[in-house]
């Protein structure tokens, strides 16, 4: 069950990877692990927060 469109998913993966990079380069902060959240939601195409708020950016209605 997807509730994210392709553009939304792509942006989430890019942002997730950028934030996750903070763990390995730059300030090397452990807060970079928060980047896993947008990364995984972008990969799977499902956002639990969208579900709670009734948001659906996916063009396909099911």
N, CA, C and O atoms as a printed pandas DataFrame, in Angstrom:
     atom_number atom_name residue_name chain_id  residue_number  x_coord  y_coord  z_coord
0              1         N          UNK        A               1    0.844   -1.169    0.000
1              2        CA          UNK        A               1    0.000    0.000    0.000
2              3         C          UNK        A               1    0.897    1.243    0.000
3              4         O          UNK        A               1    1.567    1.527    0.993
4              5         N          UNK        A               2    0.909    1.973   -1.100
5              6        CA          UNK        A               2    1.738    3.162   -1.236
6              7         C          UNK        A               2    0.909    4.409   -0.979
7              8         O          UNK        A               2   -0.268    4.470   -1.333
8              9         N          UNK        A               3    1.529    5.394   -0.364
9             10        CA          UNK        A               3    0.874    6.676   -0.199
10            11         C          UNK        A               3    1.821    7.832   -0.547
11            12         O          UNK        A               3    1.579    8.979   -0.170
12            13         N          UNK        A               4    2.898    7.517   -1.268
13            14        CA          UNK        A               4    3.861    8.517   -1.707
14            15         C          UNK        A               4    4.030    8.437   -3.221
15            16         O          UNK        A               4    4.130    7.349   -3.790
16            17         N          UNK        A               5    4.060    9.596   -3.863
17            18        CA          UNK        A               5    4.305    9.655   -5.295
18            19         C          UNK        A               5    5.788    9.503   -5.598
19            20         O          UNK        A               5    6.615    9.496   -4.686
20            21         N          UNK        A               6    6.122    9.382   -6.867
21            22        CA          UNK        A               6    7.503    9.157   -7.270
22            23         C          UNK        A               6    8.424   10.321   -6.908
23            24         O          UNK        A               6    9.549   10.102   -6.459
24            25         N          UNK        A               7    7.956   11.554   -7.100
25            26        CA          UNK        A               7    8.788   12.717   -6.760
26            27         C          UNK        A               7    9.025   12.763   -5.254
27            28         O          UNK        A               7   10.142   13.019   -4.806
28            29         N          UNK        A               8    7.983   12.518   -4.480
29            30        CA          UNK        A               8    8.085   12.483   -3.023
30            31         C          UNK        A               8    9.087   11.420   -2.584
31            32         O          UNK        A               8    9.919   11.666   -1.711
32            33         N          UNK        A               9    9.004   10.257   -3.182
33            34        CA          UNK        A               9    9.916    9.163   -2.833
34            35         C          UNK        A               9   11.360    9.513   -3.166
35            36         O          UNK        A               9   12.264    9.261   -2.368
36            37         N          UNK        A              10   11.577   10.093   -4.341
37            38        CA          UNK        A              10   12.927   10.467   -4.746
38            39         C          UNK        A              10   13.515   11.504   -3.789
39            40         O          UNK        A              10   14.668   11.384   -3.377
40            41         N          UNK        A              11   12.733   12.510   -3.440
41            42        CA          UNK        A              11   13.215   13.530   -2.510
42            43         C          UNK        A              11   13.544   12.935   -1.141
43            44         O          UNK        A              11   14.539   13.310   -0.520
44            45         N          UNK        A              12   12.721   12.021   -0.681
45            46        CA          UNK        A              12   12.977   11.390    0.614
46            47         C          UNK        A              12   14.279   10.579    0.605
47            48         O          UNK        A              12   15.046   10.619    1.567
48            49         N          UNK        A              13   14.521    9.852   -0.477
49            50        CA          UNK        A              13   15.747    9.056   -0.569
50            51         C          UNK        A              13   16.971    9.974   -0.605
51            52         O          UNK        A              13   17.965    9.705    0.070
52            53         N          UNK        A              14   16.907   11.045   -1.381
53            54        CA          UNK        A              14   18.037   11.971   -1.481
54            55         C          UNK        A              14   18.301   12.644   -0.132
55            56         O          UNK        A              14   19.445   12.710    0.319
56            57         N          UNK        A              15   17.242   13.141    0.508
57            58        CA          UNK        A              15   17.403   13.797    1.811
58            59         C          UNK        A              15   17.892   12.792    2.854
59            60         O          UNK        A              15   18.762   13.112    3.665
60            61         N          UNK        A              16   17.342   11.593    2.835
61            62        CA          UNK        A              16   17.767   10.571    3.780
62            63         C          UNK        A              16   19.241   10.232    3.648
63            64         O          UNK        A              16   19.944   10.098    4.649
64            65         N          UNK        A              17   19.711   10.093    2.412
65            66        CA          UNK        A              17   21.135    9.802    2.197
66            67         C          UNK        A              17   22.013   10.973    2.616
67            68         O          UNK        A              17   23.095   10.770    3.168
68            69         N          UNK        A              18   21.559   12.191    2.361
69            70        CA          UNK        A              18   22.335   13.374    2.739
70            71         C          UNK        A              18   22.452   13.486    4.261
71            72         O          UNK        A              18   23.531   13.769    4.781
72            73         N          UNK        A              19   21.363   13.268    4.963
73            74        CA          UNK        A              19   21.399   13.348    6.428
74            75         C          UNK        A              19   22.194   12.182    7.001
75            76         O          UNK        A              19   22.932   12.357    7.970
76            77         N          UNK        A              20   22.056   11.014    6.424
77            78        CA          UNK        A              20   22.807    9.845    6.880
78            79         C          UNK        A              20   24.305   10.042    6.681
79            80         O          UNK        A              20   25.107    9.508    7.447
80            81         N          UNK        A              21   24.685   10.797    5.671
81            82        CA          UNK        A              21   26.102   11.066    5.429
82            83         C          UNK        A              21   26.742   11.824    6.587
83            84         O          UNK        A              21   27.961   11.779    6.749
84            85         N          UNK        A              22   25.944   12.517    7.392
85            86        CA          UNK        A              22   26.482   13.244    8.545
86            87         C          UNK        A              22   27.124   12.316    9.574
87            88         O          UNK        A              22   27.938   12.755   10.386
88            89         N          UNK        A              23   26.763   11.049    9.540
89            90        CA          UNK        A              23   27.351   10.081   10.461
90            91         C          UNK        A              23   28.788    9.777   10.067
91            92         O          UNK        A              23   29.628    9.515   10.927
92            93         N          UNK        A              24   29.071    9.812    8.774
93            94        CA          UNK        A              24   30.368    9.361    8.277
94            95         C          UNK        A              24   31.296   10.497    7.858
95            96         O          UNK        A              24   32.515   10.360    7.959
96            97         N          UNK        A              25   30.747   11.612    7.393
97            98        CA          UNK        A              25   31.555   12.752    6.967
98            99         C          UNK        A              25   31.001   14.020    7.613
99           100         O          UNK        A              25   29.923   14.002    8.206
100          101         N          UNK        A              26   31.724   15.089    7.497
101          102        CA          UNK        A              26   31.261   16.356    8.058
102          103         C          UNK        A              26   31.417   16.366    9.563
103          104         O          UNK        A              26   32.475   16.000   10.076
104          105         N          UNK        A              27   30.379   16.780   10.284
105          106        CA          UNK        A              27   30.502   16.878   11.739
106          107         C          UNK        A              27   30.496   15.529   12.454
107          108         O          UNK        A              27   30.763   15.466   13.654
108          109         N          UNK        A              28   30.197   14.462   11.737
109          110        CA          UNK        A              28   30.169   13.101   12.300
110          111         C          UNK        A              28   29.299   13.025   13.554
111          112         O          UNK        A              28   29.736   12.582   14.616
112          113         N          UNK        A              29   28.090   13.460   13.397
113          114        CA          UNK        A              29   27.146   13.465   14.509
114          115         C          UNK        A              29   26.243   12.233   14.477
115          116         O          UNK        A              29   25.850   11.789   13.398
116          117         N          UNK        A              30   25.911   11.679   15.631
117          118        CA          UNK        A              30   25.015   10.521   15.656
118          119         C          UNK        A              30   23.581   10.877   15.252
119          120         O          UNK        A              30   22.786    9.979   14.974
120          121         N          UNK        A              31   23.240   12.157   15.216
121          122        CA          UNK        A              31   21.903   12.562   14.778
122          123         C          UNK        A              31   21.676   12.252   13.304
123          124         O          UNK        A              31   20.542   12.299   12.828
124          125         N          UNK        A              32   22.731   11.941   12.587
125          126        CA          UNK        A              32   22.608   11.573   11.181
126          127         C          UNK        A              32   21.825   10.292   10.973
127          128         O          UNK        A              32   21.305   10.058    9.882
128          129         N          UNK        A              33   21.731    9.460   11.994
129          130        CA          UNK        A              33   20.968    8.211   11.870
130          131         C          UNK        A              33   19.484    8.482   11.665
131          132         O          UNK        A              33   18.743    7.597   11.236
132          133         N          UNK        A              34   19.049    9.698   11.968
133          134        CA          UNK        A              34   17.656   10.078   11.712
134          135         C          UNK        A              34   17.366   10.012   10.211
135          136         O          UNK        A              34   16.209    9.878    9.811
136          137         N          UNK        A              35   18.394   10.103    9.386
137          138        CA          UNK        A              35   18.234   10.007    7.943
138          139         C          UNK        A              35   17.691    8.669    7.476
139          140         O          UNK        A              35   17.237    8.548    6.338
140          141         N          UNK        A              36   17.730    7.663    8.339
141          142        CA          UNK        A              36   17.170    6.358    7.977
142          143         C          UNK        A              36   15.651    6.425    7.805
143          144         O          UNK        A              36   15.081    5.671    7.015
144          145         N          UNK        A              37   15.007    7.313    8.531
145          146        CA          UNK        A              37   13.550    7.411    8.455
146          147         C          UNK        A              37   13.089    7.832    7.056
147          148         O          UNK        A              37   12.307    7.107    6.441
148          149         N          UNK        A              38   13.551    8.995    6.523
149          150        CA          UNK        A              38   13.112    9.333    5.175
150          151         C          UNK        A              38   13.643    8.370    4.119
151          152         O          UNK        A              38   12.994    8.157    3.095
152          153         N          UNK        A              39   14.814    7.787    4.358
153          154        CA          UNK        A              39   15.366    6.829    3.408
154          155         C          UNK        A              39   14.457    5.610    3.279
155          156         O          UNK        A              39   14.117    5.206    2.166
156          157         N          UNK        A              40   14.065    5.028    4.394
157          158        CA          UNK        A              40   13.214    3.831    4.357
158          159         C          UNK        A              40   11.813    4.142    3.864
159          160         O          UNK        A              40   11.236    3.354    3.115
160          161         N          UNK        A              41   11.251    5.286    4.273
161          162        CA          UNK        A              41    9.911    5.609    3.785
162          163         C          UNK        A              41    9.936    5.873    2.287
163          164         O          UNK        A              41    8.969    5.570    1.587
164          165         N          UNK        A              42   11.036    6.435    1.790
165          166        CA          UNK        A              42   11.162    6.658    0.354
166          167         C          UNK        A              42   11.333    5.364   -0.419
167          168         O          UNK        A              42   10.786    5.212   -1.511
168          169         N          UNK        A              43   12.082    4.442    0.135
169          170        CA          UNK        A              43   12.310    3.156   -0.532
170          171         C          UNK        A              43   11.013    2.346   -0.587
171          172         O          UNK        A              43   10.681    1.773   -1.624
172          173         N          UNK        A              44   10.288    2.300    0.520
173          174        CA          UNK        A              44    9.078    1.484    0.580
174          175         C          UNK        A              44    7.845    2.192    0.034
175          176         O          UNK        A              44    6.853    1.536   -0.285
176          177         N          UNK        A              45    7.886    3.518   -0.080
177          178        CA          UNK        A              45    6.760    4.257   -0.633
178          179         C          UNK        A              45    5.592    4.417    0.311
179          180         O          UNK        A              45    4.486    4.748   -0.118
180          181         N          UNK        A              46    5.820    4.187    1.584
181          182        CA          UNK        A              46    4.754    4.300    2.576
182          183         C          UNK        A              46    5.237    5.141    3.750
183          184         O          UNK        A              46    6.311    4.895    4.301
184          185         N          UNK        A              47    4.441    6.129    4.126
185          186        CA          UNK        A              47    4.765    6.985    5.262
186          187         C          UNK        A              47    3.643    6.863    6.297
187          188         O          UNK        A              47    2.499    7.214    6.007
188          189         N          UNK        A              48    3.954    6.375    7.494
189          190        CA          UNK        A              48    2.917    6.244    8.523
190          191         C          UNK        A              48    2.301    7.593    8.921
191          192         O          UNK        A              48    1.115    7.650    9.246
192          193         N          UNK        A              49    3.074    8.661    8.899
193          194        CA          UNK        A              49    2.534    9.982    9.232
194          195         C          UNK        A              49    1.512   10.424    8.189
195          196         O          UNK        A              49    0.490   11.017    8.532
196          197         N          UNK        A              50    1.785   10.137    6.918
197          198        CA          UNK        A              50    0.823   10.441    5.861
198          199         C          UNK        A              50   -0.475    9.677    6.104
199          200         O          UNK        A              50   -1.564   10.218    5.911
200          201         N          UNK        A              51   -0.361    8.439    6.522
201          202        CA          UNK        A              51   -1.542    7.606    6.777
202          203         C          UNK        A              51   -2.395    8.215    7.889
203          204         O          UNK        A              51   -3.618    8.283    7.770
204          205         N          UNK        A              52   -1.751    8.656    8.961
205          206        CA          UNK        A              52   -2.477    9.253   10.079
206          207         C          UNK        A              52   -3.162   10.560    9.689
207          208         O          UNK        A              52   -4.260   10.862   10.159
208          209         N          UNK        A              53   -2.501   11.334    8.822
209          210        CA          UNK        A              53   -3.034   12.631    8.425
210          211         C          UNK        A              53   -3.937   12.561    7.195
211          212         O          UNK        A              53   -4.536   13.564    6.806
212          213         N          UNK        A              54   -4.035   11.389    6.586
213          214        CA          UNK        A              54   -4.890   11.215    5.416
214          215         C          UNK        A              54   -4.306   11.819    4.146
215          216         O          UNK        A              54   -5.046   12.166    3.226
216          217         N          UNK        A              55   -2.982   11.946    4.090
217          218        CA          UNK        A              55   -2.311   12.518    2.929
218          219         C          UNK        A              55   -1.918   11.401    1.982
219          220         O          UNK        A              55   -1.471   10.339    2.415
220          221         N          UNK        A              56   -2.086   11.641    0.677
221          222        CA          UNK        A              56   -1.684   10.659   -0.321
222          223         C          UNK        A              56   -1.144   11.419   -1.533
223          224         O          UNK        A              56   -1.905   12.064   -2.254
224          225         N          UNK        A              57    0.175   11.343   -1.757
225          226        CA          UNK        A              57    0.788   12.017   -2.911
226          227         C          UNK        A              57    0.931   11.069   -4.088
227          228         O          UNK        A              57    1.398   11.469   -5.155
228          229         N          UNK        A              58    0.539    9.837   -3.907
229          230        CA          UNK        A              58    0.577    8.845   -4.980
230          231         C          UNK        A              58   -0.612    9.093   -5.912
231          232         O          UNK        A              58   -1.740    9.272   -5.454
232          233         N          UNK        A              59   -0.355    9.102   -7.194
233          234        CA          UNK        A              59   -1.406    9.369   -8.156
234          235         C          UNK        A              59   -2.410    8.239   -8.309
235          236         O          UNK        A              59   -3.503    8.452   -8.835
236          237         N          UNK        A              60   -2.063    7.051   -7.863
237          238        CA          UNK        A              60   -2.919    5.872   -8.024
238          239         C          UNK        A              60   -3.813    5.741   -6.793
239          240         O          UNK        A              60   -3.324    5.691   -5.664
240          241         N          UNK        A              61   -5.111    5.688   -7.018
241          242        CA          UNK        A              61   -6.062    5.483   -5.923
242          243         C          UNK        A              61   -6.424    4.004   -5.839
243          244         O          UNK        A              61   -6.753    3.375   -6.845
244          245         N          UNK        A              62   -6.358    3.467   -4.645
245          246        CA          UNK        A              62   -6.692    2.044   -4.456
246          247         C          UNK        A              62   -7.788    1.909   -3.461
247          248         O          UNK        A              62   -8.215    0.795   -3.160
